[in-house]
Amino acid sequence: MGSDVEIGQGGIVQVDPDDLRGFGMRIRYASVDVELAGQELSVVSAADETGIGEVSWVWTLTAQLADAEAALDAMARAVETTADAYEVAELRARLALLDATDPCAARRARERIDDLLRADVRLAAIEKVLRIAWDRDRTEGFSPSARPPHSSEALAMAALLFCSPAAFTLLLTARTAEQGLTRTAEGLLREVGSTRGVLPLQPLTTGTRPVVVNGTAPPGAAPGPNDVLVQARTSVALRPGSGTGGSAPTSLGEAVARVPYAKTPQVRIETYTSDAGRKRFVAYVDGTRSTGVDGTDREPWDMNSNLTAYLDHAESDPYRATVAALRDAGADSTTPVDLVGYSQGGMITDLIAQSGEFDVQGVFTIGSPVEPVLPDDVLHVAVRHTDDPVAGLAGGGSAGGTGSADSLVITRTAAPGHGADPHMPGHLYDAYRDTVRQAEESGDPRLDAIRAHFAALQGASMTSTDYTVVRRGGDG
């Protein structure tokens, strides 16, 4: 069974430096109160010197208050130093984004870092410790732990050694090799994820295959053997008061459950229309369905599309098909859109969110191999298993986090020690749904922002449309 769920805001710093400084200030206020109490007791001790009463206990209490004051002062200094170190780490993590979007803010951030480091030379070392801890936690549970074997396993190994030393040696060698392979894979994930996991702030290379939606080719494009065919089918239409419940998701768990996992359509789009005629859209995108690597498979959601998007930073066939489906449903740059995706579907939704083609307001992914760089008005929720090699390709996400202040990263180790298992138990859709369930059952109030986000859909009429995508002329 996997470890407990952890909920945070992503990034290397999980505590706001200003909040930490506020905590340090409250400690200083407490120190002042203790100091004043000591001063008042000193009046009592002075009275004792004049022979009024027996108050020898005051000396002991005064000494204890002095010790408490010194401890509080030391604690306040430590908290303030930690806040400065967190700010340095946070500013460094944001520099790459600021360099690309706001050079003036980037210059101010560098000046602030220099000021903090000049004031306290220890901050650089503390920041390094923070970064090492964050880096270590990114793939926690991926490699087998050093725990001793279960007693029954140890007994079996001992019996094997007694009966057949040669077989024992072969098994031990195989296990050692497996552990070495897993640790090598973990190292590769860290290396690749650190350079490719956070999406660069640049346009995707344009795709080449024409996308034909419901038999209509793009203007000027003649049907050909390399077309990507998108076929829409309206699956359900619900209206308020129709007696059919659940017309809109109310939680992250309900949204994730609507991804068309292992169903014929790869994309599902829900269109919500308010009484005033305003529309909102929610797109659900599934993950990889084929291991084809040459781009000829009839199924576009293949490994070739993964490589195109992740390594080449180019428009994959599934990316272009999903964009075409959204446009077919009526979405454009002015209509609010939410995106929900699993695995490759998560990468597609992250890329769409960063592209600026639509007014994306929420992005919810499970097991995505990337993290987008999003503005602070977009709610971004990423669910990652630390032992999932696909999610590991995100490299732990951005050290500075992404999206709005309500954005969250939910993590769990789903199947500790099985990171290199070809069946990838840490990447299974059902395992991710279980993680989301555990997070929601935790009662963490930070998930309230997700429920509030989906509340905007309640009461509207909804039409759900499934989109099935194939490559024309693929070998299947």
GIRAPE-V295459 format. One line per field, one symbol per residue. psi: psi as a letter, one per 40 degrees, with the letter a starting at -180 (. if undefined). A space follows every 10 residues. Layout:
psi = ???
//
This chain:
psi = iiiiihhaei idhehhdddd dddddddddd dddddddddd ddddddddde ehihfddddd dddddddddd dddddddddd dddddddddd dddedddddd dgdddddddd dddddddddh eedddddddd ddddddedfh ediiieiiii dddddddddd dddgdddddd dddddddddd dddddddddd dddddedhhi giiihhidhi hhhfehiihe hihieeihhh hihhdihiih eeehifeiie idddddeehf hfididhhhh hhhideeiii ihhhhiahei eheeeeidhd gadddddddd defihidddd ddddddddee iaeehhhihh ihbddddddd dddededigh dhhhihfiei hihiieehhh hhhhheehdd ddeefeahde iiaideiihh iihdghefde hdegdeehdd dddddddddd edeheeeddd dddedeeiei ihhhhhhhhi hheie.
//
